[in-house]
Amino acid sequence: GAAEIRWKSLGLGPVGGTEWMTSAISRDKVFLLAQSSEEPFPPEVLMEIKDERLLDDAEEAAFPPCRVQILLGVLGNLFAVLPTCVETALPFACNAPFVQDPARIKIENPETSPTNRWLLERIGKLAASVMLQWLQPASGSLPERSRAYGLFPNVDGNDASLKGMCGSTVQKAFRASIGNTPFLLT
């Protein structure tokens, strides 16, 4: 329609690489945007991207490093700039340069797409890193720090659908990143 949708920054978030956001259509709701640092694509990922773009090995193509983003406060949708039809059970939305299916509606399965698996793993690591940093005493009061638990994924690991596999990939990377690090507020 005639409505313009625009994000507005409300300032820095609780840890580095995060920012509080609101939108013109939901001014009363606050979201936390977290962005990873830029990272170059690994060789197997570059190979898949070149195959998708029908580039042969002789053709040079510049693929700049990429970052992944999560938005806490919006449930589990996956975006490749524009929304895909993949809605996971993750507690945050994810944006990354996913390899999409030919119809550009879904993303390729992370079991067969090294690119999507790598991006989803990076998303899990980002969520874990933000949560662990946010839980630190320097991040604010106890009630404020407890909001970090909103990043904790809890998806059905037995869901074999595309959305289930995407959520499980993020959750596994999240748990691996936390490892044995204490993360309970007491």
ROSE-976096 format. One record per residue (C-alpha): x negated, y negated, z; residue in three letters. Coordinates in steps of 0.5 Angstrom, whole numbers, plus 500, padded with zeros to 3 digits. Each point is the difference from the previous one (the first is absolute). Layout:
<rs>
+-----+-----+-----+------+
:  xx :  yy :  zz : rest :
+-----+-----+-----+------+
:   X :   Y :   Z :  Ala :
...
+-----+-----+-----+------+
</rs>
This chain:
<rs>
+-----+-----+-----+------+
:  xx :  yy :  zz : rest :
+-----+-----+-----+------+
: 500 : 500 : 500 :  Gly :
: 498 : 493 : 501 :  Ala :
: 496 : 502 : 507 :  Ala :
: 493 : 499 : 500 :  Glu :
: 496 : 505 : 505 :  Ile :
: 494 : 498 : 503 :  Arg :
: 495 : 502 : 505 :  Trp :
: 498 : 495 : 505 :  Lys :
: 494 : 501 : 505 :  Ser :
: 501 : 499 : 507 :  Leu :
: 493 : 500 : 502 :  Gly :
: 494 : 505 : 501 :  Leu :
: 502 : 507 : 503 :  Gly :
: 498 : 503 : 506 :  Pro :
: 493 : 503 : 497 :  Val :
: 496 : 498 : 494 :  Gly :
: 503 : 501 : 493 :  Gly :
: 507 : 499 : 503 :  Thr :
: 505 : 495 : 499 :  Glu :
: 507 : 499 : 503 :  Trp :
: 505 : 498 : 494 :  Met :
: 507 : 499 : 499 :  Thr :
: 505 : 499 : 494 :  Ser :
: 505 : 495 : 498 :  Ala :
: 505 : 505 : 500 :  Ile :
: 499 : 503 : 507 :  Ser :
: 497 : 494 : 504 :  Arg :
: 502 : 503 : 507 :  Asp :
: 495 : 506 : 498 :  Lys :
: 493 : 500 : 501 :  Val :
: 495 : 505 : 496 :  Phe :
: 493 : 502 : 501 :  Leu :
: 496 : 500 : 494 :  Leu :
: 494 : 504 : 500 :  Ala :
: 495 : 500 : 495 :  Gln :
: 494 : 505 : 499 :  Ser :
: 493 : 497 : 497 :  Ser :
: 498 : 501 : 493 :  Glu :
: 497 : 507 : 498 :  Glu :
: 498 : 503 : 494 :  Pro :
: 503 : 506 : 496 :  Phe :
: 497 : 506 : 501 :  Pro :
: 497 : 504 : 494 :  Pro :
: 506 : 505 : 500 :  Glu :
: 505 : 494 : 501 :  Val :
: 497 : 496 : 494 :  Leu :
: 500 : 507 : 496 :  Met :
: 508 : 500 : 501 :  Glu :
: 501 : 493 : 498 :  Ile :
: 496 : 500 : 494 :  Lys :
: 504 : 507 : 498 :  Asp :
: 507 : 496 : 502 :  Glu :
: 498 : 494 : 495 :  Arg :
: 497 : 505 : 495 :  Leu :
: 493 : 497 : 500 :  Leu :
: 494 : 505 : 498 :  Asp :
: 494 : 500 : 504 :  Asp :
: 496 : 495 : 495 :  Ala :
: 505 : 495 : 501 :  Glu :
: 498 : 495 : 505 :  Glu :
: 506 : 497 : 505 :  Ala :
: 499 : 496 : 506 :  Ala :
: 504 : 503 : 506 :  Phe :
: 499 : 495 : 506 :  Pro :
: 500 : 502 : 507 :  Pro :
: 507 : 501 : 503 :  Cys :
: 503 : 499 : 506 :  Arg :
: 506 : 503 : 503 :  Val :
: 506 : 496 : 504 :  Gln :
: 505 : 502 : 505 :  Ile :
: 506 : 496 : 503 :  Leu :
: 502 : 502 : 507 :  Leu :
: 508 : 499 : 500 :  Gly :
: 502 : 502 : 494 :  Val :
: 501 : 508 : 500 :  Leu :
: 496 : 505 : 495 :  Gly :
: 501 : 497 : 493 :  Asn :
: 494 : 501 : 496 :  Leu :
: 498 : 494 : 495 :  Phe :
: 495 : 500 : 494 :  Ala :
: 501 : 492 : 500 :  Val :
: 508 : 501 : 498 :  Leu :
: 504 : 505 : 504 :  Pro :
: 500 : 508 : 498 :  Thr :
: 505 : 504 : 502 :  Cys :
: 496 : 504 : 505 :  Val :
: 503 : 499 : 507 :  Glu :
: 496 : 503 : 505 :  Thr :
: 501 : 501 : 508 :  Ala :
: 494 : 496 : 502 :  Leu :
: 502 : 494 : 504 :  Pro :
: 497 : 495 : 495 :  Phe :
: 500 : 498 : 493 :  Ala :
: 494 : 501 : 496 :  Cys :
: 497 : 497 : 494 :  Asn :
: 494 : 502 : 496 :  Ala :
: 498 : 501 : 492 :  Pro :
: 503 : 507 : 500 :  Phe :
: 500 : 504 : 494 :  Val :
: 508 : 501 : 498 :  Gln :
: 504 : 505 : 496 :  Asp :
: 501 : 498 : 492 :  Pro :
: 507 : 497 : 502 :  Ala :
: 496 : 495 : 505 :  Arg :
: 506 : 502 : 505 :  Ile :
: 496 : 505 : 505 :  Lys :
: 492 : 501 : 501 :  Ile :
: 497 : 506 : 498 :  Glu :
: 499 : 506 : 506 :  Asn :
: 494 : 499 : 504 :  Pro :
: 499 : 507 : 500 :  Glu :
: 498 : 500 : 492 :  Thr :
: 498 : 492 : 500 :  Ser :
: 493 : 499 : 503 :  Pro :
: 502 : 492 : 500 :  Thr :
: 506 : 501 : 504 :  Asn :
: 497 : 504 : 505 :  Arg :
: 495 : 495 : 501 :  Trp :
: 504 : 494 : 500 :  Leu :
: 505 : 504 : 505 :  Leu :
: 494 : 502 : 505 :  Glu :
: 498 : 493 : 500 :  Arg :
: 506 : 498 : 502 :  Ile :
: 500 : 505 : 506 :  Gly :
: 493 : 497 : 502 :  Lys :
: 502 : 493 : 499 :  Leu :
: 507 : 501 : 505 :  Ala :
: 495 : 504 : 505 :  Ala :
: 495 : 495 : 500 :  Ser :
: 505 : 494 : 501 :  Val :
: 504 : 504 : 505 :  Met :
: 493 : 501 : 504 :  Leu :
: 498 : 493 : 500 :  Gln :
: 506 : 497 : 502 :  Trp :
: 501 : 505 : 506 :  Leu :
: 493 : 496 : 502 :  Gln :
: 501 : 495 : 506 :  Pro :
: 497 : 495 : 496 :  Ala :
: 507 : 500 : 496 :  Ser :
: 504 : 497 : 505 :  Gly :
: 505 : 502 : 505 :  Ser :
: 502 : 507 : 502 :  Leu :
: 507 : 500 : 497 :  Pro :
: 497 : 496 : 493 :  Glu :
: 495 : 506 : 500 :  Arg :
: 505 : 505 : 501 :  Ser :
: 503 : 498 : 493 :  Arg :
: 494 : 503 : 497 :  Ala :
: 503 : 507 : 501 :  Tyr :
: 505 : 498 : 494 :  Gly :
: 495 : 502 : 495 :  Leu :
: 500 : 507 : 503 :  Phe :
: 502 : 505 : 494 :  Pro :
: 505 : 506 : 502 :  Asn :
: 502 : 503 : 494 :  Val :
: 502 : 507 : 498 :  Asp :
: 494 : 504 : 498 :  Gly :
: 504 : 506 : 497 :  Asn :
: 504 : 495 : 495 :  Asp :
: 497 : 502 : 493 :  Ala :
: 504 : 495 : 497 :  Ser :
: 495 : 494 : 497 :  Leu :
: 502 : 495 : 505 :  Lys :
: 499 : 506 : 505 :  Gly :
: 493 : 501 : 497 :  Met :
: 498 : 493 : 500 :  Cys :
: 502 : 499 : 507 :  Gly :
: 496 : 506 : 502 :  Ser :
: 494 : 497 : 497 :  Thr :
: 500 : 494 : 503 :  Val :
: 502 : 503 : 507 :  Gln :
: 494 : 505 : 499 :  Lys :
: 495 : 494 : 499 :  Ala :
: 503 : 496 : 506 :  Phe :
: 499 : 506 : 505 :  Arg :
: 493 : 502 : 497 :  Ala :
: 498 : 492 : 501 :  Ser :
: 503 : 500 : 507 :  Ile :
: 496 : 507 : 502 :  Gly :
: 499 : 500 : 507 :  Asn :
: 500 : 492 : 501 :  Thr :
: 504 : 499 : 506 :  Pro :
: 506 : 496 : 498 :  Phe :
: 505 : 500 : 506 :  Leu :
: 501 : 493 : 503 :  Leu :
: 501 : 501 : 508 :  Thr :
+-----+-----+-----+------+
</rs>
